[in-house]
Amino acid sequence: MSTTSQKHRDFVAEPMGDKPVTALSGIGEVLGRKLDQQGFDKAYVVLGQFLLLRKDGELFSEWLKDASGANTRQASSCAQCLREWCDAFL
């Protein structure tokens, strides 16, 4: 069983609304700034990319690494967070 951060649990526990990209698990201030500069300023915009990639965690992780310089742990944490949110709310 994998453990999740409090940030992850908080995100998955409620609707996304207008949360900033940094509300996503694995995305801190540095990666958040890099994503924001590319137009991915809100969590729902990153969710859109996740959905365009057909909720494929591996493809999404590769995209996130390319887009922000995220490492493997950060990218997989974000992908898992979005997958669990989708399971709960879509």
PDB file of N, CA, C and O in Angstrom:
ATOM      1  N   MET A   1       0.840  -1.185   0.000  1.00  0.00           N
ATOM      2  CA  MET A   1       0.000   0.000   0.000  1.00  0.00           C
ATOM      3  C   MET A   1       0.884   1.247   0.000  1.00  0.00           C
ATOM      4  O   MET A   1       1.766   1.389   0.847  1.00  0.00           O
ATOM      5  N   SER A   2       0.650   2.124  -0.928  1.00  0.00           N
ATOM      6  CA  SER A   2       1.456   3.341  -0.975  1.00  0.00           C
ATOM      7  C   SER A   2       0.873   4.386  -0.033  1.00  0.00           C
ATOM      8  O   SER A   2      -0.336   4.446   0.192  1.00  0.00           O
ATOM      9  N   THR A   3       1.745   5.184   0.497  1.00  0.00           N
ATOM     10  CA  THR A   3       1.292   6.233   1.389  1.00  0.00           C
ATOM     11  C   THR A   3       1.125   7.515   0.586  1.00  0.00           C
ATOM     12  O   THR A   3       1.817   7.740  -0.407  1.00  0.00           O
ATOM     13  N   THR A   4       0.210   8.333   1.028  1.00  0.00           N
ATOM     14  CA  THR A   4      -0.020   9.605   0.344  1.00  0.00           C
ATOM     15  C   THR A   4       0.167  10.735   1.343  1.00  0.00           C
ATOM     16  O   THR A   4       0.002  10.557   2.550  1.00  0.00           O
ATOM     17  N   SER A   5       0.510  11.884   0.821  1.00  0.00           N
ATOM     18  CA  SER A   5       0.734  13.055   1.670  1.00  0.00           C
ATOM     19  C   SER A   5      -0.600  13.659   2.097  1.00  0.00           C
ATOM     20  O   SER A   5      -1.650  13.367   1.525  1.00  0.00           O
ATOM     21  N   GLN A   6      -0.529  14.498   3.105  1.00  0.00           N
ATOM     22  CA  GLN A   6      -1.731  15.221   3.532  1.00  0.00           C
ATOM     23  C   GLN A   6      -2.239  16.100   2.388  1.00  0.00           C
ATOM     24  O   GLN A   6      -3.447  16.247   2.205  1.00  0.00           O
ATOM     25  N   LYS A   7      -1.325  16.676   1.627  1.00  0.00           N
ATOM     26  CA  LYS A   7      -1.699  17.510   0.488  1.00  0.00           C
ATOM     27  C   LYS A   7      -2.512  16.685  -0.517  1.00  0.00           C
ATOM     28  O   LYS A   7      -3.520  17.155  -1.043  1.00  0.00           O
ATOM     29  N   HIS A   8      -2.065  15.457  -0.775  1.00  0.00           N
ATOM     30  CA  HIS A   8      -2.767  14.549  -1.684  1.00  0.00           C
ATOM     31  C   HIS A   8      -4.163  14.241  -1.147  1.00  0.00           C
ATOM     32  O   HIS A   8      -5.152  14.355  -1.871  1.00  0.00           O
ATOM     33  N   ARG A   9      -4.238  13.853   0.115  1.00  0.00           N
ATOM     34  CA  ARG A   9      -5.533  13.498   0.710  1.00  0.00           C
ATOM     35  C   ARG A   9      -6.487  14.685   0.695  1.00  0.00           C
ATOM     36  O   ARG A   9      -7.674  14.522   0.415  1.00  0.00           O
ATOM     37  N   ASP A  10      -5.981  15.876   0.994  1.00  0.00           N
ATOM     38  CA  ASP A  10      -6.828  17.076   0.978  1.00  0.00           C
ATOM     39  C   ASP A  10      -7.371  17.342  -0.426  1.00  0.00           C
ATOM     40  O   ASP A  10      -8.545  17.675  -0.587  1.00  0.00           O
ATOM     41  N   PHE A  11      -6.523  17.197  -1.433  1.00  0.00           N
ATOM     42  CA  PHE A  11      -6.934  17.476  -2.808  1.00  0.00           C
ATOM     43  C   PHE A  11      -8.021  16.506  -3.260  1.00  0.00           C
ATOM     44  O   PHE A  11      -9.019  16.915  -3.854  1.00  0.00           O
ATOM     45  N   VAL A  12      -7.823  15.221  -2.978  1.00  0.00           N
ATOM     46  CA  VAL A  12      -8.740  14.182  -3.441  1.00  0.00           C
ATOM     47  C   VAL A  12     -10.066  14.212  -2.674  1.00  0.00           C
ATOM     48  O   VAL A  12     -11.063  13.658  -3.136  1.00  0.00           O
ATOM     49  N   ALA A  13     -10.078  14.845  -1.527  1.00  0.00           N
ATOM     50  CA  ALA A  13     -11.246  14.818  -0.652  1.00  0.00           C
ATOM     51  C   ALA A  13     -12.367  15.768  -1.061  1.00  0.00           C
ATOM     52  O   ALA A  13     -13.471  15.672  -0.525  1.00  0.00           O
ATOM     53  N   GLU A  14     -12.115  16.677  -1.991  1.00  0.00           N
ATOM     54  CA  GLU A  14     -13.146  17.674  -2.310  1.00  0.00           C
ATOM     55  C   GLU A  14     -13.066  18.095  -3.772  1.00  0.00           C
ATOM     56  O   GLU A  14     -12.060  17.854  -4.439  1.00  0.00           O
ATOM     57  N   PRO A  15     -14.121  18.720  -4.263  1.00  0.00           N
ATOM     58  CA  PRO A  15     -14.089  19.217  -5.648  1.00  0.00           C
ATOM     59  C   PRO A  15     -12.903  20.156  -5.874  1.00  0.00           C
ATOM     60  O   PRO A  15     -12.442  20.831  -4.953  1.00  0.00           O
ATOM     61  N   MET A  16     -12.427  20.182  -7.098  1.00  0.00           N
ATOM     62  CA  MET A  16     -11.230  20.932  -7.442  1.00  0.00           C
ATOM     63  C   MET A  16     -11.456  22.436  -7.439  1.00  0.00           C
ATOM     64  O   MET A  16     -10.601  23.200  -6.993  1.00  0.00           O
ATOM     65  N   GLY A  17     -12.598  22.850  -7.934  1.00  0.00           N
ATOM     66  CA  GLY A  17     -12.873  24.278  -7.982  1.00  0.00           C
ATOM     67  C   GLY A  17     -11.804  25.041  -8.746  1.00  0.00           C
ATOM     68  O   GLY A  17     -11.413  24.648  -9.846  1.00  0.00           O
ATOM     69  N   ASP A  18     -11.343  26.116  -8.166  1.00  0.00           N
ATOM     70  CA  ASP A  18     -10.394  27.018  -8.804  1.00  0.00           C
ATOM     71  C   ASP A  18      -9.019  26.944  -8.131  1.00  0.00           C
ATOM     72  O   ASP A  18      -8.296  27.939  -8.077  1.00  0.00           O
ATOM     73  N   LYS A  19      -8.663  25.764  -7.620  1.00  0.00           N
ATOM     74  CA  LYS A  19      -7.400  25.618  -6.889  1.00  0.00           C
ATOM     75  C   LYS A  19      -6.214  25.887  -7.803  1.00  0.00           C
ATOM     76  O   LYS A  19      -6.256  25.587  -8.996  1.00  0.00           O
ATOM     77  N   PRO A  20      -5.151  26.456  -7.231  1.00  0.00           N
ATOM     78  CA  PRO A  20      -3.938  26.684  -8.023  1.00  0.00           C
ATOM     79  C   PRO A  20      -3.257  25.360  -8.342  1.00  0.00           C
ATOM     80  O   PRO A  20      -3.518  24.351  -7.686  1.00  0.00           O
ATOM     81  N   VAL A  21      -2.403  25.360  -9.326  1.00  0.00           N
ATOM     82  CA  VAL A  21      -1.683  24.155  -9.729  1.00  0.00           C
ATOM     83  C   VAL A  21      -0.866  23.591  -8.570  1.00  0.00           C
ATOM     84  O   VAL A  21      -0.647  22.382  -8.500  1.00  0.00           O
ATOM     85  N   THR A  22      -0.417  24.447  -7.670  1.00  0.00           N
ATOM     86  CA  THR A  22       0.392  23.992  -6.540  1.00  0.00           C
ATOM     87  C   THR A  22      -0.419  23.212  -5.506  1.00  0.00           C
ATOM     88  O   THR A  22       0.160  22.660  -4.570  1.00  0.00           O
ATOM     89  N   ALA A  23      -1.735  23.152  -5.653  1.00  0.00           N
ATOM     90  CA  ALA A  23      -2.550  22.329  -4.755  1.00  0.00           C
ATOM     91  C   ALA A  23      -2.401  20.849  -5.085  1.00  0.00           C
ATOM     92  O   ALA A  23      -2.737  19.994  -4.265  1.00  0.00           O
ATOM     93  N   LEU A  24      -1.901  20.539  -6.278  1.00  0.00           N
ATOM     94  CA  LEU A  24      -1.715  19.148  -6.686  1.00  0.00           C
ATOM     95  C   LEU A  24      -0.540  18.523  -5.948  1.00  0.00           C
ATOM     96  O   LEU A  24       0.490  19.164  -5.737  1.00  0.00           O
ATOM     97  N   SER A  25      -0.708  17.275  -5.563  1.00  0.00           N
ATOM     98  CA  SER A  25       0.370  16.520  -4.936  1.00  0.00           C
ATOM     99  C   SER A  25       1.558  16.433  -5.902  1.00  0.00           C
ATOM    100  O   SER A  25       1.384  16.160  -7.089  1.00  0.00           O
ATOM    101  N   GLY A  26       2.746  16.665  -5.388  1.00  0.00           N
ATOM    102  CA  GLY A  26       3.950  16.599  -6.209  1.00  0.00           C
ATOM    103  C   GLY A  26       4.346  17.913  -6.861  1.00  0.00           C
ATOM    104  O   GLY A  26       5.438  18.030  -7.416  1.00  0.00           O
ATOM    105  N   ILE A  27       3.456  18.908  -6.795  1.00  0.00           N
ATOM    106  CA  ILE A  27       3.741  20.201  -7.434  1.00  0.00           C
ATOM    107  C   ILE A  27       3.954  21.260  -6.350  1.00  0.00           C
ATOM    108  O   ILE A  27       3.016  21.677  -5.670  1.00  0.00           O
ATOM    109  N   GLY A  28       5.204  21.681  -6.211  1.00  0.00           N
ATOM    110  CA  GLY A  28       5.530  22.737  -5.255  1.00  0.00           C
ATOM    111  C   GLY A  28       5.627  24.080  -5.957  1.00  0.00           C
ATOM    112  O   GLY A  28       5.175  24.245  -7.090  1.00  0.00           O
ATOM    113  N   GLU A  29       6.218  25.019  -5.271  1.00  0.00           N
ATOM    114  CA  GLU A  29       6.300  26.379  -5.811  1.00  0.00           C
ATOM    115  C   GLU A  29       7.128  26.456  -7.098  1.00  0.00           C
ATOM    116  O   GLU A  29       6.731  27.137  -8.043  1.00  0.00           O
ATOM    117  N   VAL A  30       8.270  25.771  -7.144  1.00  0.00           N
ATOM    118  CA  VAL A  30       9.153  25.850  -8.316  1.00  0.00           C
ATOM    119  C   VAL A  30       8.473  25.248  -9.551  1.00  0.00           C
ATOM    120  O   VAL A  30       8.419  25.881 -10.605  1.00  0.00           O
ATOM    121  N   LEU A  31       7.959  24.029  -9.416  1.00  0.00           N
ATOM    122  CA  LEU A  31       7.277  23.407 -10.553  1.00  0.00           C
ATOM    123  C   LEU A  31       6.009  24.183 -10.898  1.00  0.00           C
ATOM    124  O   LEU A  31       5.654  24.319 -12.069  1.00  0.00           O
ATOM    125  N   GLY A  32       5.340  24.683  -9.883  1.00  0.00           N
ATOM    126  CA  GLY A  32       4.134  25.480 -10.107  1.00  0.00           C
ATOM    127  C   GLY A  32       4.407  26.705 -10.962  1.00  0.00           C
ATOM    128  O   GLY A  32       3.626  27.037 -11.854  1.00  0.00           O
ATOM    129  N   ARG A  33       5.530  27.381 -10.684  1.00  0.00           N
ATOM    130  CA  ARG A  33       5.897  28.563 -11.486  1.00  0.00           C
ATOM    131  C   ARG A  33       6.181  28.167 -12.934  1.00  0.00           C
ATOM    132  O   ARG A  33       5.764  28.853 -13.867  1.00  0.00           O
ATOM    133  N   LYS A  34       6.896  27.052 -13.111  1.00  0.00           N
ATOM    134  CA  LYS A  34       7.216  26.601 -14.470  1.00  0.00           C
ATOM    135  C   LYS A  34       5.942  26.261 -15.241  1.00  0.00           C
ATOM    136  O   LYS A  34       5.814  26.610 -16.414  1.00  0.00           O
ATOM    137  N   LEU A  35       5.007  25.585 -14.591  1.00  0.00           N
ATOM    138  CA  LEU A  35       3.743  25.248 -15.250  1.00  0.00           C
ATOM    139  C   LEU A  35       2.919  26.502 -15.528  1.00  0.00           C
ATOM    140  O   LEU A  35       2.324  26.637 -16.597  1.00  0.00           O
ATOM    141  N   ASP A  36       2.890  27.415 -14.562  1.00  0.00           N
ATOM    142  CA  ASP A  36       2.144  28.669 -14.718  1.00  0.00           C
ATOM    143  C   ASP A  36       2.654  29.445 -15.928  1.00  0.00           C
ATOM    144  O   ASP A  36       1.858  30.020 -16.670  1.00  0.00           O
ATOM    145  N   GLN A  37       3.955  29.468 -16.135  1.00  0.00           N
ATOM    146  CA  GLN A  37       4.537  30.185 -17.274  1.00  0.00           C
ATOM    147  C   GLN A  37       4.091  29.586 -18.606  1.00  0.00           C
ATOM    148  O   GLN A  37       4.136  30.258 -19.636  1.00  0.00           O
ATOM    149  N   GLN A  38       3.663  28.328 -18.588  1.00  0.00           N
ATOM    150  CA  GLN A  38       3.202  27.670 -19.810  1.00  0.00           C
ATOM    151  C   GLN A  38       1.675  27.653 -19.912  1.00  0.00           C
ATOM    152  O   GLN A  38       1.111  26.993 -20.784  1.00  0.00           O
ATOM    153  N   GLY A  39       1.016  28.383 -19.014  1.00  0.00           N
ATOM    154  CA  GLY A  39      -0.438  28.474 -19.072  1.00  0.00           C
ATOM    155  C   GLY A  39      -1.171  27.464 -18.207  1.00  0.00           C
ATOM    156  O   GLY A  39      -2.402  27.428 -18.214  1.00  0.00           O
ATOM    157  N   PHE A  40      -0.445  26.644 -17.464  1.00  0.00           N
ATOM    158  CA  PHE A  40      -1.048  25.645 -16.589  1.00  0.00           C
ATOM    159  C   PHE A  40      -1.070  26.190 -15.162  1.00  0.00           C
ATOM    160  O   PHE A  40      -0.379  25.682 -14.279  1.00  0.00           O
ATOM    161  N   ASP A  41      -1.879  27.240 -14.954  1.00  0.00           N
ATOM    162  CA  ASP A  41      -1.887  27.938 -13.673  1.00  0.00           C
ATOM    163  C   ASP A  41      -2.859  27.352 -12.661  1.00  0.00           C
ATOM    164  O   ASP A  41      -2.718  27.596 -11.463  1.00  0.00           O
ATOM    165  N   LYS A  42      -3.829  26.595 -13.111  1.00  0.00           N
ATOM    166  CA  LYS A  42      -4.851  26.028 -12.228  1.00  0.00           C
ATOM    167  C   LYS A  42      -4.806  24.509 -12.288  1.00  0.00           C
ATOM    168  O   LYS A  42      -4.405  23.926 -13.296  1.00  0.00           O
ATOM    169  N   ALA A  43      -5.218  23.882 -11.210  1.00  0.00           N
ATOM    170  CA  ALA A  43      -5.242  22.419 -11.160  1.00  0.00           C
ATOM    171  C   ALA A  43      -6.146  21.858 -12.248  1.00  0.00           C
ATOM    172  O   ALA A  43      -5.842  20.815 -12.827  1.00  0.00           O
ATOM    173  N   TYR A  44      -7.261  22.542 -12.535  1.00  0.00           N
ATOM    174  CA  TYR A  44      -8.184  22.015 -13.552  1.00  0.00           C
ATOM    175  C   TYR A  44      -7.580  22.061 -14.954  1.00  0.00           C
ATOM    176  O   TYR A  44      -7.987  21.280 -15.814  1.00  0.00           O
ATOM    177  N   VAL A  45      -6.624  22.949 -15.209  1.00  0.00           N
ATOM    178  CA  VAL A  45      -5.964  22.987 -16.512  1.00  0.00           C
ATOM    179  C   VAL A  45      -5.040  21.767 -16.647  1.00  0.00           C
ATOM    180  O   VAL A  45      -4.964  21.150 -17.710  1.00  0.00           O
ATOM    181  N   VAL A  46      -4.346  21.433 -15.561  1.00  0.00           N
ATOM    182  CA  VAL A  46      -3.500  20.231 -15.565  1.00  0.00           C
ATOM    183  C   VAL A  46      -4.381  18.985 -15.676  1.00  0.00           C
ATOM    184  O   VAL A  46      -4.017  18.028 -16.361  1.00  0.00           O
ATOM    185  N   LEU A  47      -5.532  18.992 -15.008  1.00  0.00           N
ATOM    186  CA  LEU A  47      -6.484  17.889 -15.149  1.00  0.00           C
ATOM    187  C   LEU A  47      -6.886  17.716 -16.606  1.00  0.00           C
ATOM    188  O   LEU A  47      -7.009  16.589 -17.085  1.00  0.00           O
ATOM    189  N   GLY A  48      -7.091  18.814 -17.313  1.00  0.00           N
ATOM    190  CA  GLY A  48      -7.440  18.738 -18.728  1.00  0.00           C
ATOM    191  C   GLY A  48      -6.380  18.007 -19.526  1.00  0.00           C
ATOM    192  O   GLY A  48      -6.707  17.207 -20.403  1.00  0.00           O
ATOM    193  N   GLN A  49      -5.123  18.269 -19.237  1.00  0.00           N
ATOM    194  CA  GLN A  49      -4.030  17.567 -19.923  1.00  0.00           C
ATOM    195  C   GLN A  49      -4.057  16.085 -19.565  1.00  0.00           C
ATOM    196  O   GLN A  49      -3.862  15.230 -20.428  1.00  0.00           O
ATOM    197  N   PHE A  50      -4.299  15.784 -18.293  1.00  0.00           N
ATOM    198  CA  PHE A  50      -4.398  14.398 -17.838  1.00  0.00           C
ATOM    199  C   PHE A  50      -5.518  13.671 -18.586  1.00  0.00           C
ATOM    200  O   PHE A  50      -5.355  12.521 -18.992  1.00  0.00           O
ATOM    201  N   LEU A  51      -6.641  14.342 -18.765  1.00  0.00           N
ATOM    202  CA  LEU A  51      -7.767  13.736 -19.482  1.00  0.00           C
ATOM    203  C   LEU A  51      -7.463  13.593 -20.976  1.00  0.00           C
ATOM    204  O   LEU A  51      -7.837  12.591 -21.587  1.00  0.00           O
ATOM    205  N   LEU A  52      -6.789  14.582 -21.570  1.00  0.00           N
ATOM    206  CA  LEU A  52      -6.403  14.476 -22.982  1.00  0.00           C
ATOM    207  C   LEU A  52      -5.491  13.280 -23.217  1.00  0.00           C
ATOM    208  O   LEU A  52      -5.502  12.681 -24.292  1.00  0.00           O
ATOM    209  N   LEU A  53      -4.711  12.943 -22.215  1.00  0.00           N
ATOM    210  CA  LEU A  53      -3.814  11.792 -22.302  1.00  0.00           C
ATOM    211  C   LEU A  53      -4.518  10.515 -21.824  1.00  0.00           C
ATOM    212  O   LEU A  53      -3.874   9.520 -21.490  1.00  0.00           O
ATOM    213  N   ARG A  54      -5.847  10.570 -21.801  1.00  0.00           N
ATOM    214  CA  ARG A  54      -6.707   9.417 -21.494  1.00  0.00           C
ATOM    215  C   ARG A  54      -6.435   8.789 -20.135  1.00  0.00           C
ATOM    216  O   ARG A  54      -6.519   7.572 -19.966  1.00  0.00           O
ATOM    217  N   LYS A  55      -6.105   9.651 -19.160  1.00  0.00           N
ATOM    218  CA  LYS A  55      -5.843   9.226 -17.786  1.00  0.00           C
ATOM    219  C   LYS A  55      -4.727   8.180 -17.700  1.00  0.00           C
ATOM    220  O   LYS A  55      -4.706   7.355 -16.787  1.00  0.00           O
ATOM    221  N   ASP A  56      -3.818   8.228 -18.647  1.00  0.00           N
ATOM    222  CA  ASP A  56      -2.672   7.323 -18.666  1.00  0.00           C
ATOM    223  C   ASP A  56      -1.570   7.940 -17.797  1.00  0.00           C
ATOM    224  O   ASP A  56      -0.932   8.917 -18.191  1.00  0.00           O
ATOM    225  N   GLY A  57      -1.357   7.366 -16.625  1.00  0.00           N
ATOM    226  CA  GLY A  57      -0.399   7.918 -15.678  1.00  0.00           C
ATOM    227  C   GLY A  57       1.013   8.003 -16.216  1.00  0.00           C
ATOM    228  O   GLY A  57       1.740   8.950 -15.918  1.00  0.00           O
ATOM    229  N   GLU A  58       1.405   7.017 -17.007  1.00  0.00           N
ATOM    230  CA  GLU A  58       2.759   7.009 -17.558  1.00  0.00           C
ATOM    231  C   GLU A  58       2.948   8.129 -18.586  1.00  0.00           C
ATOM    232  O   GLU A  58       3.941   8.856 -18.546  1.00  0.00           O
ATOM    233  N   LEU A  59       1.990   8.259 -19.506  1.00  0.00           N
ATOM    234  CA  LEU A  59       2.071   9.345 -20.493  1.00  0.00           C
ATOM    235  C   LEU A  59       2.035  10.709 -19.811  1.00  0.00           C
ATOM    236  O   LEU A  59       2.787  11.616 -20.167  1.00  0.00           O
ATOM    237  N   PHE A  60       1.146  10.839 -18.820  1.00  0.00           N
ATOM    238  CA  PHE A  60       1.027  12.105 -18.103  1.00  0.00           C
ATOM    239  C   PHE A  60       2.329  12.430 -17.375  1.00  0.00           C
ATOM    240  O   PHE A  60       2.793  13.570 -17.401  1.00  0.00           O
ATOM    241  N   SER A  61       2.914  11.427 -16.728  1.00  0.00           N
ATOM    242  CA  SER A  61       4.168  11.658 -16.005  1.00  0.00           C
ATOM    243  C   SER A  61       5.264  12.139 -16.950  1.00  0.00           C
ATOM    244  O   SER A  61       6.026  13.045 -16.612  1.00  0.00           O
ATOM    245  N   GLU A  62       5.344  11.533 -18.135  1.00  0.00           N
ATOM    246  CA  GLU A  62       6.336  11.974 -19.117  1.00  0.00           C
ATOM    247  C   GLU A  62       6.060  13.406 -19.559  1.00  0.00           C
ATOM    248  O   GLU A  62       6.985  14.209 -19.681  1.00  0.00           O
ATOM    249  N   TRP A  63       4.787  13.728 -19.799  1.00  0.00           N
ATOM    250  CA  TRP A  63       4.434  15.096 -20.173  1.00  0.00           C
ATOM    251  C   TRP A  63       4.846  16.073 -19.075  1.00  0.00           C
ATOM    252  O   TRP A  63       5.440  17.115 -19.355  1.00  0.00           O
ATOM    253  N   LEU A  64       4.526  15.731 -17.818  1.00  0.00           N
ATOM    254  CA  LEU A  64       4.822  16.633 -16.705  1.00  0.00           C
ATOM    255  C   LEU A  64       6.326  16.828 -16.538  1.00  0.00           C
ATOM    256  O   LEU A  64       6.777  17.934 -16.242  1.00  0.00           O
ATOM    257  N   LYS A  65       7.094  15.777 -16.722  1.00  0.00           N
ATOM    258  CA  LYS A  65       8.556  15.896 -16.642  1.00  0.00           C
ATOM    259  C   LYS A  65       9.061  16.852 -17.714  1.00  0.00           C
ATOM    260  O   LYS A  65       9.897  17.713 -17.441  1.00  0.00           O
ATOM    261  N   ASP A  66       8.550  16.700 -18.938  1.00  0.00           N
ATOM    262  CA  ASP A  66       8.964  17.575 -20.047  1.00  0.00           C
ATOM    263  C   ASP A  66       8.503  19.014 -19.820  1.00  0.00           C
ATOM    264  O   ASP A  66       9.248  19.956 -20.093  1.00  0.00           O
ATOM    265  N   ALA A  67       7.281  19.184 -19.324  1.00  0.00           N
ATOM    266  CA  ALA A  67       6.702  20.516 -19.182  1.00  0.00           C
ATOM    267  C   ALA A  67       7.295  21.306 -18.024  1.00  0.00           C
ATOM    268  O   ALA A  67       7.396  22.530 -18.097  1.00  0.00           O
ATOM    269  N   SER A  68       7.686  20.618 -16.960  1.00  0.00           N
ATOM    270  CA  SER A  68       8.080  21.348 -15.760  1.00  0.00           C
ATOM    271  C   SER A  68       9.436  20.957 -15.189  1.00  0.00           C
ATOM    272  O   SER A  68       9.957  21.639 -14.306  1.00  0.00           O
ATOM    273  N   GLY A  69      10.008  19.872 -15.682  1.00  0.00           N
ATOM    274  CA  GLY A  69      11.241  19.388 -15.098  1.00  0.00           C
ATOM    275  C   GLY A  69      11.011  18.569 -13.843  1.00  0.00           C
ATOM    276  O   GLY A  69      11.940  18.348 -13.066  1.00  0.00           O
ATOM    277  N   ALA A  70       9.786  18.118 -13.638  1.00  0.00           N
ATOM    278  CA  ALA A  70       9.480  17.289 -12.467  1.00  0.00           C
ATOM    279  C   ALA A  70      10.306  16.014 -12.500  1.00  0.00           C
ATOM    280  O   ALA A  70      10.647  15.508 -13.569  1.00  0.00           O
ATOM    281  N   ASN A  71      10.621  15.509 -11.333  1.00  0.00           N
ATOM    282  CA  ASN A  71      11.299  14.220 -11.285  1.00  0.00           C
ATOM    283  C   ASN A  71      10.249  13.104 -11.303  1.00  0.00           C
ATOM    284  O   ASN A  71       9.050  13.378 -11.264  1.00  0.00           O
ATOM    285  N   THR A  72      10.692  11.872 -11.361  1.00  0.00           N
ATOM    286  CA  THR A  72       9.774  10.739 -11.478  1.00  0.00           C
ATOM    287  C   THR A  72       8.819  10.668 -10.296  1.00  0.00           C
ATOM    288  O   THR A  72       7.626  10.425 -10.481  1.00  0.00           O
ATOM    289  N   ARG A  73       9.320  10.874  -9.096  1.00  0.00           N
ATOM    290  CA  ARG A  73       8.476  10.817  -7.894  1.00  0.00           C
ATOM    291  C   ARG A  73       7.397  11.889  -7.925  1.00  0.00           C
ATOM    292  O   ARG A  73       6.232  11.613  -7.639  1.00  0.00           O
ATOM    293  N   GLN A  74       7.786  13.112  -8.272  1.00  0.00           N
ATOM    294  CA  GLN A  74       6.820  14.214  -8.324  1.00  0.00           C
ATOM    295  C   GLN A  74       5.759  13.948  -9.389  1.00  0.00           C
ATOM    296  O   GLN A  74       4.568  14.154  -9.154  1.00  0.00           O
ATOM    297  N   ALA A  75       6.196  13.493 -10.556  1.00  0.00           N
ATOM    298  CA  ALA A  75       5.271  13.255 -11.662  1.00  0.00           C
ATOM    299  C   ALA A  75       4.291  12.128 -11.331  1.00  0.00           C
ATOM    300  O   ALA A  75       3.098  12.240 -11.611  1.00  0.00           O
ATOM    301  N   SER A  76       4.788  11.052 -10.741  1.00  0.00           N
ATOM    302  CA  SER A  76       3.882   9.948 -10.426  1.00  0.00           C
ATOM    303  C   SER A  76       2.940  10.311  -9.288  1.00  0.00           C
ATOM    304  O   SER A  76       1.801   9.846  -9.257  1.00  0.00           O
ATOM    305  N   SER A  77       3.396  11.130  -8.359  1.00  0.00           N
ATOM    306  CA  SER A  77       2.540  11.600  -7.266  1.00  0.00           C
ATOM    307  C   SER A  77       1.382  12.436  -7.815  1.00  0.00           C
ATOM    308  O   SER A  77       0.235  12.276  -7.398  1.00  0.00           O
ATOM    309  N   CYS A  78       1.695  13.319  -8.743  1.00  0.00           N
ATOM    310  CA  CYS A  78       0.667  14.156  -9.357  1.00  0.00           C
ATOM    311  C   CYS A  78      -0.313  13.306 -10.161  1.00  0.00           C
ATOM    312  O   CYS A  78      -1.523  13.517 -10.083  1.00  0.00           O
ATOM    313  N   ALA A  79       0.196  12.353 -10.929  1.00  0.00           N
ATOM    314  CA  ALA A  79      -0.665  11.473 -11.727  1.00  0.00           C
ATOM    315  C   ALA A  79      -1.593  10.662 -10.832  1.00  0.00           C
ATOM    316  O   ALA A  79      -2.777  10.516 -11.135  1.00  0.00           O
ATOM    317  N   GLN A  80      -1.064  10.137  -9.735  1.00  0.00           N
ATOM    318  CA  GLN A  80      -1.883   9.361  -8.805  1.00  0.00           C
ATOM    319  C   GLN A  80      -2.960  10.245  -8.178  1.00  0.00           C
ATOM    320  O   GLN A  80      -4.103   9.817  -8.017  1.00  0.00           O
ATOM    321  N   CYS A  81      -2.601  11.455  -7.833  1.00  0.00           N
ATOM    322  CA  CYS A  81      -3.538  12.406  -7.244  1.00  0.00           C
ATOM    323  C   CYS A  81      -4.694  12.677  -8.214  1.00  0.00           C
ATOM    324  O   CYS A  81      -5.860  12.637  -7.822  1.00  0.00           O
ATOM    325  N   LEU A  82      -4.367  12.951  -9.469  1.00  0.00           N
ATOM    326  CA  LEU A  82      -5.406  13.234 -10.463  1.00  0.00           C
ATOM    327  C   LEU A  82      -6.265  12.004 -10.743  1.00  0.00           C
ATOM    328  O   LEU A  82      -7.479  12.123 -10.908  1.00  0.00           O
ATOM    329  N   ARG A  83      -5.651  10.829 -10.797  1.00  0.00           N
ATOM    330  CA  ARG A  83      -6.422   9.598 -11.033  1.00  0.00           C
ATOM    331  C   ARG A  83      -7.428   9.375  -9.908  1.00  0.00           C
ATOM    332  O   ARG A  83      -8.592   9.067 -10.163  1.00  0.00           O
ATOM    333  N   GLU A  84      -6.982   9.528  -8.674  1.00  0.00           N
ATOM    334  CA  GLU A  84      -7.886   9.326  -7.536  1.00  0.00           C
ATOM    335  C   GLU A  84      -8.980  10.381  -7.509  1.00  0.00           C
ATOM    336  O   GLU A  84     -10.126  10.079  -7.176  1.00  0.00           O
ATOM    337  N   TRP A  85      -8.633  11.628  -7.859  1.00  0.00           N
ATOM    338  CA  TRP A  85      -9.655  12.665  -7.919  1.00  0.00           C
ATOM    339  C   TRP A  85     -10.707  12.309  -8.982  1.00  0.00           C
ATOM    340  O   TRP A  85     -11.906  12.443  -8.739  1.00  0.00           O
ATOM    341  N   CYS A  86     -10.257  11.859 -10.151  1.00  0.00           N
ATOM    342  CA  CYS A  86     -11.179  11.461 -11.218  1.00  0.00           C
ATOM    343  C   CYS A  86     -12.079  10.313 -10.769  1.00  0.00           C
ATOM    344  O   CYS A  86     -13.281  10.318 -11.034  1.00  0.00           O
ATOM    345  N   ASP A  87     -11.497   9.339 -10.095  1.00  0.00           N
ATOM    346  CA  ASP A  87     -12.285   8.208  -9.607  1.00  0.00           C
ATOM    347  C   ASP A  87     -13.377   8.667  -8.655  1.00  0.00           C
ATOM    348  O   ASP A  87     -14.472   8.106  -8.642  1.00  0.00           O
ATOM    349  N   ALA A  88     -13.081   9.683  -7.863  1.00  0.00           N
ATOM    350  CA  ALA A  88     -14.043  10.169  -6.879  1.00  0.00           C
ATOM    351  C   ALA A  88     -15.092  11.104  -7.472  1.00  0.00           C
ATOM    352  O   ALA A  88     -16.232  11.111  -7.008  1.00  0.00           O
ATOM    353  N   PHE A  89     -14.736  11.900  -8.494  1.00  0.00           N
ATOM    354  CA  PHE A  89     -15.619  12.979  -8.933  1.00  0.00           C
ATOM    355  C   PHE A  89     -16.096  12.887 -10.373  1.00  0.00           C
ATOM    356  O   PHE A  89     -17.001  13.633 -10.745  1.00  0.00           O
ATOM    357  N   LEU A  90     -15.535  12.014 -11.202  1.00  0.00           N
ATOM    358  CA  LEU A  90     -15.991  11.923 -12.594  1.00  0.00           C
ATOM    359  C   LEU A  90     -16.808  10.663 -12.815  1.00  0.00           C
ATOM    360  O   LEU A  90     -17.275  10.418 -13.927  1.00  0.00           O
TER     361      LEU A  90
END
